[in-house]
Every structure is written in structure tokens, then in C-alpha cells.
């Protein structure tokens, strides 16, 4: 059977393009992580090699088309968090859950080449403070200011998690600015569902903010009964975390409605994922990204006896570089 011949170079380009776009697998390396998944109130368990688990976290926590350095920073942070939880399991049956309780995880073993590359190029690398891995928290978007872990989860947190600093890199994130409007009637229903006094309130005011500007406490006001204090975290939970996306908000009254206007999405502690993307787009390496969001932490390889050199750029220098005229 005869036909037109395909030029060799055209065939080569086709094959290389197909290979670069095809899903890839991460080698089954690293100690297994016990992953629990709750579905229909039933718990299922899986043991997954560490590096494959990290690829599965990247698949759900970030986007494969983000800059490679941002993906690498996420890989190191996720690996650090996983190993911390492995050392202090949530349950006797599992180390982590596959939802936002810990890190969102996708069990498919086939991943975009960029995700596989990010995992392999940082394989075994973790963040450590005083020689130990720690809960390397991260979140979607800080809204321009980080939060101290002490303000969200009172306790004894390592230094890389407690510093509050400005973040000029996440302004492009979708929830950089948001607004949520709720009627007082609906608000009372939410209070009732949360087993709190639900009637007779005339409004809500911010009564105290923490060092990052987030709402530390708010007060339900009334002319006929005593006021009711709520923490910013409680208030956000009552109204729904997808509605009130962070505790970095203001409250105003408009007729019979309460209007919440805020910035960012998530708790604000540790690495801002959209900020990491912004830093990578400004030419920062994953080491510089990690130093910015976990100041003072060392990047350590699991196979190394001594820590690798920490990232060289301080937060002030990074902000200075960003603001310097181009």
C-alpha cells in the first residue's frame, strides 16, 4: 500500500510534543504516608509512597500551568507538612486526611509533566526549624498581609510561622478583594444553627484586630440585651468559609443587611499560594519563595546530614526588589 511519506523531522516534533504533553508518573520513592479519605461518612485508607503523595497534593492544591518555581515551593512545603503529620499522626489509623483538614490530595498517579518535574527536582527536600520539620501551613491568598500561626491556633509555634509581614505578590489572586452580603434574618438563622442566641441582635461590629489587621473579635450588638462577643474565626465559620473568605474584613450595615468586605482567602499562615506564583513570575527561585514565607527555616534533604544553605533573600530585600523601578 503506497502513500505520502511523513518527513522525519515532522514526525520527531510530533513525538516530542506528544511525550511532553502526556501524563507522567512519579517514581514510588520515600516512606509511605497513610492517607485517610472520608466519603459518605465512611473512612477509607491508603498507603502511598511519599513522593507520589506529594505529586497528588500538587495536583489539587495548585495548577500545573503555574511557574515551575512556585510548584517546587509547594512541593517542599507539602512534603514538610506531610512528614510533620507522619511524626505526629492525627489518628492511629492514618497520618493525614485527603481534604482541607490537612492537604487536598488527588489519588490519580498520572500527572502533568510540570508537577512531576517539581517533585523530582525537590525530591526529599523539607523545611526545618532548629533541626525539625514543622507544620508548614499554606493557604490560597493572604490578601496582602500574612498571619501569625499563634493568632489562628494558639500554642507554641516555631519562628517561621509567627512573623507577620506584608506580601505584595498576591494581588492577582481571584479573591484578592471580595464582598459578602447577608440579611440580619439569615444571620440569625446561622446563629441558631450554631447553637448561639439567635434573636434580638441589631448588628455586628469589629471590636479588636490582631497584628495583621485581621478580625480577632467581633461583637453582636443589641438595644434590648447584652452584647455577644465572637472571635473572627467563629464568625467566619458561622457564615461559611466560602462566603467570608478570610478574617481580613470590614463590616458595614446597609438597611437590614450586613455587608462584609475583605481581602484574601484562607487563614493567612505560612505560604500564600498565589503569592508564590507572583514571586515566581517576578523571577524568584523556590528557595527565595520559601525563605519569604517561612523566614529562617532551613531547606534540608532527607538524605543529608547537614542543612542546605537557606535562601539568600530576606523579605525586606524581596519587597525592595519588587518595588524597584524596572
N, C-alpha and C positions, 0 to 999 in steps of 0.2 A: 504493500500500500504506500503510495507516494503522497507527499505534502510539503508545505513550506518548512524550511528549517528555521529553528529559533536561534538567533545569534547567541554565541556563548556568553558574551558579557551581559546581555539582557537576561539570560537565564540565571546567571550568577547574582545579578542585582535582585532578581525576584526571590531567589532562595535566601539571600541575606536579609531581605526585608521581611520575609515570612518568619524567619528564625527570630529576628529581633522583636517581632510583634506577638509571637506565640507565648502562651503562659509557660512559666518555668517553675521548678521545684527547688526548695532549699534542702540541702543535704540533712539527713536525720542525725544532727550532732547536738551535743550538750545534754546535761542531765534532764530527765523528763520533768515536766510541770504537770501537776494533777489539776485538770480543768473541770470545773463543775458547771453544768448548764441546767437552768430551771425552765421547764416548759410545761404548761398546763399543770402547774403545781407539782410536777414530778422532777426529781433530780437525776440527771444522767452524768456519768463520769468518763473522762478520757485521760490517758497519759500521753503527752506529746513532747517529743524532743525539744529542748529549749529554743534552738534557732528556728525551727519550724513554727513554734508557738509565736515567736516574735514577728515572723512574716505574717501570720494570721492576725496579729494585733494591728500591724500597719495597714493591712487590707481594709480594716473597718475604722480605724482612728484617723487616718489621713487619706489623701488622694494620691494615686500612683503618678499623676501628671505634675505633682509638686516638684520643686527643685530637689535634686539628689541630696544636697547637704541638709535640707530640712528633714528628709526621710531618714537620713543617717542619725540625726539628733534624736528623732523619735525612736529609732531602734535602740539606741543606748539607754534612753530614759525608760522605755518599756521593759528592757532586759533587767535594768536595775530594780524596777518596781517588782517584777516577777520573782527575782531572786530574794528580795526582801520578804515577800509574802511566803516564799518557799521556806525561809528560815523561821517565819512566824505564821504558820498556816491559819487560815480563817476557820478551818474545821478539821477534824481528824480524817475526814474523807477526801478533802481537796485543799489545794493551795490558793487558787483563785477562782472567781466566778467569771463567766464569759460576757457579763453585761457591765453597765456603768458602776456597779458596786466596786469593781476593780478596773479591768481594761476590756473594752469591747473586742471580741475575738471572732474571726471567721475561720471555720474548720477546713475549708477547701485548701488542698495542698498545692494547687496551681495558682501562681501569682504573676503579676506583671513583672517584666524584667527589671524595672527600676526598683521595685520592692525587694526582689531577690538580691540585687546588687547592693542596696543599702544594708541589708542584713549581713551579707558576706563580707563587705568592706569594714564592718564594725564588729565582726564575729567575736564573741567573748568579752567585749568591752562593757564596762559598767562604770557608774559613778560611785565614788566612795567619799565619806567624810570621817576623818580620824580612823581610817583603815576599815571602815564598814560600809556596806551598801545601806541605803536608806529608802524610804518611800518617796521615790522620785515622782511626785504628783505632777500632772499636767492637765490642761484644760483647753477649751476651744479658743476663747478670745478674752483677754484681760480687760479690754476697754481702755487701754492706755496706762493702766497702773496695776502692778502686781499686788498680791495679798500675802500676808504672813500666815503660815500654817497655824500658828498659835491662835489667830483670830477665828479660824474655822473649826479646828479640832484642838481645844485647849489641852496642853500637855507639854512634854519635853521634846521638842523637835530639833534636829541638827541645824547648824548655822545656815547651810544652803537653802533652807526652806522658810526662813523667818524674815529675810530682808525685804522691805517694801521699796520699790523703785519705779520710776516712770518707764513706759515702754512705747517708743514712737513708731514701732514697726507693724502694729496690727490694725492700722486704720482702714485697711481694705477688707476686713472681715465682714461678712454679711450682717451679723448682729452688732456691728460697731456702735450703732445707735438704734434703739428700739422704743416702742411705746405700747403700753397695755392699758386698756380701759375696762373697768368693771363697775357695775352699779352697786350701790350700798345694799340693795336687796340680795343680789347674788353673792356679795361679800359675806353677808350674814349667813347664807346657806353654807358657804365654805367653812365658816367658823363652826357652825353646828356639826358639820361632818367631821370636824377635827376635835370634837368634844370640848369646845370652849364656849363661854357665854356668847350668845349669838344675836341678842336683840337689844335695842336701845342705844346703839352707837351712832354717832353723828359724823364721824370721820376718823382719819388716821394721820398722825404726824410723825416725822422723824425726830427722835429725841436725842440720839447720840450716834456719832460716826467714829470709825476707827482710824488708824493712821493712814490707811489707803483711801479714805473717803467713802468707804462702803458703810451701809447702814448697820450699825451694831445693835441698836434697839429702836423700836417704834412704839407709839402709844395710841391705843384706841381711845377716842375722846367721846364724852357724853355730858349733857347738861343735867341728866337725871340719875346718874350712877357713877360709881368710882371708875377711874380710868383703868385700862388693862395694858400692861406692858408686854411686848412681844419682841423677841430678837429678830433681826433682819432675816436670819436663816429660817426661823419659824414662819415668818410672814411670807417668805418666798415659797416655802413648802405648802402652806395653806392655799395659796393662789395658783400653785403649779409651776414647777421649774421651767416648763416650756413657755409659760406666759411671762412670768417675771424672770428673765433670763440670768440675772445676777443680782447681787445685793448692792451694786453700784447704781443707785437710782434716786430720783426725787419723786415726791408725791404732791399732787395738786388736786383740788376739788373743782369739779365742773358740774354744777347743778346737783343731781342725785348720783353722780358718778365720781369714782376715784380714778385718777389718771397717773399711771406710773411711767416715768420716762427714765431710761437708763442706758448704760453702755456695757458692752461685753456679754459673754456667755460662759457660765461656769463659775467655779469657786475662786479662780484667780491665783491659785497657789502653784508655784513651780513654773514649768514651761508653758507659755502661750503658743498653741499650735499655729495659729495664724501669724503670730509674731515671728515664729521660727521661719515660716515661709517668707515673710517680708525680709528678714535678715539674710536668708539665702539669696533672695533676689537682689540684695544690695552687695552680694559678693562675699558674705561671711561664711566661714567654714563651719562644719558641725561642731568642732571644738570651741569656736568662738560663741556659737549659739548656746552651747551647754554652759559655758562659763558665765554668760549673761544671765541665764535663768537659774542656774544653781551656783552662785558665786562661791568660790573657794573649794569646790568639790574637785577631786582628782579623777581623771579618767584612767581606769585600771583594767588591764587584761586579766581574764581569769587564769591564764597560763603564766602570768608574770608574777615575780616575787615583789617587785617594786612598782609604784605607780608611774604611769606615763606622765610626761610633762603636762601640767594643766594648761588650759587655753590661755593665750597671752593677753587677750584684750579684756580690760575691765569694763564694767557697764558704762562708766563715765566716758571712757575713750570711744566706745562704740557709738554712743549717742552723739559725741563730738564729731566723729567721722560722718555720721548720717547728716548732721546739720551743716557741715562744712560746704560752702558753695562749690558746685561742680564746674 
